[in-house]
Amino acid sequence: MATETAAGAAAGHAPTASEYIVHHLGHFSTSHQEKIVDFSIINMDTLFWSVAMGIVGCLVMYTAARRATAGVPGRMQAFVEMIVEMVDDQAKSIVHGDRSFIAPLALTVFIWVALMNSLDFLPVDLFSSLFGLLGIEHVFPYHRVVPTADLNGTMGIALGVLVLMLYYNVKIKGLGGFVHELFAAPFGIWLAPFNLLLNIIEFAAKTVSLAMRLFGNMYAGELLFLLIALLGSTATVFGFVGHVIAGSMWAIFHILIVLLQAFIFMMLTLVYLGQAHEGH
């Protein structure tokens, strides 16, 4: 009877499917968010993993550069050289001007975003189980690992791209030339108010779409991994087999999504910076 009571209590405390998903989509933040927009709140998990993956990316590239040889390259050197050449070729074809900063920037964006996206391959219950094992689950009640599945993370990167767009517009065209373009393009100076409004909308649309595209794809991928994990929690043979098959298939397909989204983000960054080098 005592065993049945304990089992019933445990079952009663077991989270439902919706509670499980909501818990895993919560952030370890400085405070609970009550409003849609609140700039006083910082998602500490997004910040930590973004910085961590940036450090990992820098260490990988630094190690590859230190070990580079003039002879036959090893597998690591060949892999890094392939990525560098790919990014440099794209920069040459898109940006017509000085690429001494833009090409390394594009390489950094690609590697950084790819590493952050790759965190989605970690088991969804890894850190919650680890924190429970260490007895610190009350300290970290929520923890999300993938920074690009957080709109705050992707919007932060997109705002950085916006700053660079404005910088190169002023650098290439001069402050006066850029201001004149804002008011005169594309319909002529006689429609200056409409031109200014359209150009502001264009810059805002580029920034928002750049952030939303990456966020939407990674958020959907994270949500699907959670649904597959729930499928495996069902105490049936179908649930277990479906969990293994679906999880394996989605993980393999997700490799393409992780790399493709990093490539798209890098390409759009190059396109936007390339447009800053051109006049209307």
KOLVO-429430 format. One line per field, with one value per residue (C-alpha): x, y, z; residue number from 1; residue in one letter; chain. Coordinates in Angstrom, 1 decimal, always signed. Layout:
BEGIN
east	c(X|...)
north	c(Y|...)
up	c(Z|...)
n	c(NUM|...)
res	c(a|...)
chain	c(A|...)
END
This chain:
BEGIN
east	c(+0.0|+2.8|+4.5|+1.3|+0.9|+4.4|+4.0|+0.8|+2.4|+5.3|+2.9|+0.9|+4.1|+5.2|+4.9|+2.4|+3.5|+2.7|+4.4|+7.5|+7.8|+7.1|+9.8|+12.4|+11.6|+12.1|+15.3|+17.5|+17.0|+17.8|+14.0|+10.7|+9.5|+6.0|+5.9|+6.5|+9.5|+11.6|+15.2|+16.0|+15.9|+19.0|+18.8|+22.0|+22.0|+21.8|+24.6|+26.8|+26.5|+27.0|+30.2|+31.3|+30.8|+32.6|+35.6|+35.5|+35.4|+38.4|+40.4|+39.7|+40.8|+43.8|+44.9|+44.4|+46.5|+49.3|+49.5|+49.3|+52.2|+53.3|+53.4|+50.6|+47.9|+46.4|+42.7|+42.1|+44.1|+42.4|+38.9|+39.6|+41.2|+38.2|+35.9|+38.1|+38.3|+34.5|+33.9|+36.5|+35.1|+31.6|+33.0|+34.8|+31.7|+29.4|+31.4|+33.2|+35.6|+38.0|+37.3|+40.2|+37.6|+34.5|+35.8|+37.2|+33.9|+31.9|+34.1|+33.6|+29.8|+29.6|+31.7|+30.1|+26.5|+27.3|+28.7|+25.7|+23.3|+25.2|+24.3|+20.9|+22.4|+22.9|+20.2|+17.2|+17.3|+21.1|+21.4|+18.2|+19.3|+22.8|+21.5|+19.2|+22.1|+24.2|+21.3|+21.3|+18.1|+16.6|+19.5|+18.9|+15.2|+15.4|+18.2|+18.2|+21.4|+20.8|+21.4|+20.0|+16.7|+16.3|+15.1|+17.2|+20.3|+19.6|+18.4|+21.6|+23.7|+21.3|+21.7|+25.4|+25.0|+22.8|+25.5|+28.0|+25.6|+25.3|+29.0|+29.9|+27.3|+28.9|+32.4|+31.9|+29.6|+30.5|+28.0|+26.6|+26.3|+24.5|+22.0|+21.4|+20.7|+18.3|+16.2|+16.7|+16.7|+14.8|+12.2|+14.2|+14.6|+11.1|+9.6|+12.1|+9.7|+8.6|+12.2|+13.2|+10.3|+11.1|+14.8|+14.1|+11.7|+14.3|+16.9|+14.4|+13.1|+16.7|+17.5|+14.3|+14.2|+17.8|+17.1|+13.7|+14.8|+17.6|+15.4|+12.4|+14.3|+16.3|+13.3|+11.3|+14.1|+14.4|+10.7|+10.7|+13.5|+11.3|+8.3|+10.5|+11.7|+8.1|+7.4|+10.2|+8.7|+5.6|+5.8|+5.1|+7.2|+5.9|+6.9|+10.4|+11.0|+9.5|+11.7|+14.8|+13.9|+12.5|+15.2|+17.9|+16.3|+15.7|+19.3|+20.8|+18.5|+19.2|+22.9|+21.9|+19.7|+22.5|+25.0|+22.5|+21.2|+24.8|+25.6|+22.4|+23.1|+26.7|+25.5|+22.9|+25.5|+27.7|+24.8|+23.8|+27.3|+27.8|+24.8|+26.3|+29.2|+26.8|+24.8|+21.3)
north	c(+0.0|+2.4|+1.6|+2.2|+5.5|+6.6|+5.6|+7.5|+10.6|+10.4|+10.1|+13.1|+15.2|+14.1|+17.1|+17.0|+17.3|+21.1|+21.6|+19.8|+21.9|+25.2|+24.3|+23.5|+26.7|+28.9|+30.9|+31.4|+35.1|+37.9|+38.2|+37.0|+38.7|+40.2|+42.3|+41.5|+43.9|+44.4|+45.5|+45.3|+41.5|+39.5|+35.8|+34.6|+31.2|+32.9|+35.3|+32.5|+30.1|+32.9|+34.0|+30.4|+29.5|+32.7|+31.6|+28.1|+29.4|+31.7|+28.9|+26.6|+29.1|+30.2|+26.5|+25.9|+29.0|+28.0|+24.5|+25.5|+24.3|+25.1|+21.4|+18.9|+20.1|+17.8|+17.1|+20.0|+22.5|+21.4|+21.7|+25.2|+26.3|+25.0|+27.2|+30.2|+29.9|+29.5|+32.6|+34.6|+33.6|+34.7|+38.0|+38.7|+38.1|+40.3|+43.1|+45.3|+47.2|+46.8|+43.3|+43.3|+43.5|+42.2|+38.8|+37.9|+39.3|+36.9|+34.0|+34.9|+35.1|+31.7|+29.8|+31.5|+30.9|+27.4|+26.6|+28.1|+26.2|+23.0|+23.1|+21.9|+18.4|+18.1|+16.0|+18.1|+16.8|+16.9|+20.0|+19.5|+15.9|+17.2|+20.0|+17.5|+15.1|+17.9|+19.0|+22.6|+22.4|+25.1|+27.4|+26.8|+26.1|+26.9|+26.6|+26.8|+26.0|+27.2|+31.0|+31.2|+29.7|+32.9|+35.9|+38.1|+36.4|+36.6|+40.2|+41.1|+39.8|+41.4|+44.8|+44.4|+43.9|+47.0|+49.1|+47.8|+48.7|+52.3|+52.5|+51.4|+53.6|+56.6|+55.4|+54.8|+57.6|+60.2|+61.5|+64.0|+61.5|+59.0|+61.6|+62.7|+59.1|+58.6|+61.6|+61.3|+57.6|+56.0|+58.5|+61.8|+64.6|+66.0|+63.0|+63.2|+62.3|+59.2|+58.2|+58.7|+56.5|+53.8|+53.7|+53.5|+50.7|+48.9|+49.0|+47.9|+45.1|+43.8|+43.7|+42.1|+39.5|+38.6|+37.9|+36.3|+33.9|+32.3|+32.3|+30.8|+27.9|+27.1|+27.5|+25.1|+22.6|+22.8|+22.3|+19.3|+17.7|+18.2|+16.6|+13.6|+13.4|+13.2|+10.4|+8.4|+8.9|+6.9|+3.5|+1.6|-0.1|+2.2|+5.2|+3.9|+2.8|+6.0|+8.0|+6.3|+6.5|+10.0|+11.3|+9.8|+11.1|+14.6|+14.8|+13.9|+16.3|+19.0|+18.9|+20.4|+23.0|+24.0|+24.6|+26.1|+28.7|+29.7|+30.0|+32.0|+34.4|+34.9|+35.5|+38.0|+39.8|+40.0|+41.1|+43.9|+45.2|+44.9|+47.1|+49.7|+49.9|+50.7|+53.9|+54.1)
up	c(+0.0|+0.9|-2.4|-4.4|-2.5|-3.3|-6.9|-7.1|-5.6|-8.0|-10.9|-9.6|-9.5|-13.0|-15.4|-18.2|-21.8|-21.9|-18.5|-19.8|-22.9|-21.1|-18.5|-21.2|-23.1|-20.0|-19.5|-16.5|-16.3|-13.9|-13.2|-14.4|-17.6|-17.2|-20.3|-24.0|-24.1|-21.0|-21.6|-17.9|-18.0|-19.1|-20.1|-18.4|-20.2|-23.6|-22.7|-21.2|-24.1|-26.7|-25.1|-24.6|-28.2|-29.3|-27.1|-28.5|-32.1|-31.4|-29.9|-32.8|-35.4|-33.3|-32.9|-36.6|-37.5|-35.1|-36.5|-40.2|-42.3|-45.8|-46.8|-47.1|-44.7|-42.1|-41.9|-39.5|-41.5|-44.8|-43.2|-41.9|-45.2|-47.1|-44.9|-45.2|-49.0|-49.2|-47.1|-49.0|-52.4|-51.3|-50.0|-53.2|-55.3|-53.1|-51.6|-54.2|-52.1|-49.2|-47.7|-45.1|-42.3|-43.9|-45.0|-41.5|-40.0|-42.3|-41.3|-37.6|-38.1|-39.8|-37.3|-34.3|-35.5|-36.5|-33.1|-31.3|-33.6|-32.9|-29.2|-30.3|-30.6|-26.9|-25.2|-24.1|-20.5|-20.1|-17.9|-15.9|-15.1|-14.3|-12.0|-10.3|-9.8|-8.2|-6.1|-7.5|-9.5|-7.2|-8.3|-12.0|-12.3|-16.0|-18.5|-22.3|-24.1|-27.7|-27.9|-31.5|-30.3|-28.2|-30.1|-27.8|-29.0|-32.7|-32.5|-30.7|-33.6|-36.1|-34.4|-34.7|-38.4|-38.5|-36.9|-39.5|-42.3|-41.1|-40.5|-44.0|-45.5|-43.8|-44.5|-48.2|-49.1|-46.5|-43.9|-46.4|-49.2|-46.9|-45.6|-49.2|-50.2|-47.3|-48.5|-52.3|-53.1|-54.7|-56.0|-56.0|-53.6|-54.3|-52.4|-49.5|-46.7|-48.5|-49.3|-45.7|-44.5|-47.0|-46.2|-42.5|-43.1|-45.3|-42.5|-39.9|-42.1|-42.9|-39.1|-38.0|-40.8|-40.2|-36.6|-37.1|-39.8|-37.6|-34.5|-36.2|-37.6|-34.5|-32.2|-34.4|-34.3|-30.5|-30.1|-32.4|-30.3|-27.2|-28.9|-29.9|-26.3|-25.1|-27.6|-25.9|-22.5|-23.4|-21.9|-25.2|-27.7|-30.4|-28.4|-27.8|-31.4|-32.7|-30.4|-31.7|-35.3|-35.3|-33.1|-35.4|-38.6|-37.2|-35.8|-39.2|-41.0|-38.4|-39.2|-42.6|-40.9|-38.4|-41.2|-43.7|-41.2|-40.3|-44.1|-44.8|-41.9|-43.1|-46.7|-45.8|-43.7|-46.7|-48.9|-46.6|-46.2|-50.0|-50.5|-48.2|-50.7|-53.6|-54.3|-55.7)
n	c(1|2|3|4|5|6|7|8|9|10|11|12|13|14|15|16|17|18|19|20|21|22|23|24|25|26|27|28|29|30|31|32|33|34|35|36|37|38|39|40|41|42|43|44|45|46|47|48|49|50|51|52|53|54|55|56|57|58|59|60|61|62|63|64|65|66|67|68|69|70|71|72|73|74|75|76|77|78|79|80|81|82|83|84|85|86|87|88|89|90|91|92|93|94|95|96|97|98|99|100|101|102|103|104|105|106|107|108|109|110|111|112|113|114|115|116|117|118|119|120|121|122|123|124|125|126|127|128|129|130|131|132|133|134|135|136|137|138|139|140|141|142|143|144|145|146|147|148|149|150|151|152|153|154|155|156|157|158|159|160|161|162|163|164|165|166|167|168|169|170|171|172|173|174|175|176|177|178|179|180|181|182|183|184|185|186|187|188|189|190|191|192|193|194|195|196|197|198|199|200|201|202|203|204|205|206|207|208|209|210|211|212|213|214|215|216|217|218|219|220|221|222|223|224|225|226|227|228|229|230|231|232|233|234|235|236|237|238|239|240|241|242|243|244|245|246|247|248|249|250|251|252|253|254|255|256|257|258|259|260|261|262|263|264|265|266|267|268|269|270|271|272|273|274|275|276|277|278|279|280)
res	c(m|a|t|e|t|a|a|g|a|a|a|g|h|a|p|t|a|s|e|y|i|v|h|h|l|g|h|f|s|t|s|h|q|e|k|i|v|d|f|s|i|i|n|m|d|t|l|f|w|s|v|a|m|g|i|v|g|c|l|v|m|y|t|a|a|r|r|a|t|a|g|v|p|g|r|m|q|a|f|v|e|m|i|v|e|m|v|d|d|q|a|k|s|i|v|h|g|d|r|s|f|i|a|p|l|a|l|t|v|f|i|w|v|a|l|m|n|s|l|d|f|l|p|v|d|l|f|s|s|l|f|g|l|l|g|i|e|h|v|f|p|y|h|r|v|v|p|t|a|d|l|n|g|t|m|g|i|a|l|g|v|l|v|l|m|l|y|y|n|v|k|i|k|g|l|g|g|f|v|h|e|l|f|a|a|p|f|g|i|w|l|a|p|f|n|l|l|l|n|i|i|e|f|a|a|k|t|v|s|l|a|m|r|l|f|g|n|m|y|a|g|e|l|l|f|l|l|i|a|l|l|g|s|t|a|t|v|f|g|f|v|g|h|v|i|a|g|s|m|w|a|i|f|h|i|l|i|v|l|l|q|a|f|i|f|m|m|l|t|l|v|y|l|g|q|a|h|e|g|h)
chain	c(A|A|A|A|A|A|A|A|A|A|A|A|A|A|A|A|A|A|A|A|A|A|A|A|A|A|A|A|A|A|A|A|A|A|A|A|A|A|A|A|A|A|A|A|A|A|A|A|A|A|A|A|A|A|A|A|A|A|A|A|A|A|A|A|A|A|A|A|A|A|A|A|A|A|A|A|A|A|A|A|A|A|A|A|A|A|A|A|A|A|A|A|A|A|A|A|A|A|A|A|A|A|A|A|A|A|A|A|A|A|A|A|A|A|A|A|A|A|A|A|A|A|A|A|A|A|A|A|A|A|A|A|A|A|A|A|A|A|A|A|A|A|A|A|A|A|A|A|A|A|A|A|A|A|A|A|A|A|A|A|A|A|A|A|A|A|A|A|A|A|A|A|A|A|A|A|A|A|A|A|A|A|A|A|A|A|A|A|A|A|A|A|A|A|A|A|A|A|A|A|A|A|A|A|A|A|A|A|A|A|A|A|A|A|A|A|A|A|A|A|A|A|A|A|A|A|A|A|A|A|A|A|A|A|A|A|A|A|A|A|A|A|A|A|A|A|A|A|A|A|A|A|A|A|A|A|A|A|A|A|A|A|A|A|A|A|A|A|A|A|A|A|A|A|A|A|A|A|A|A)
END
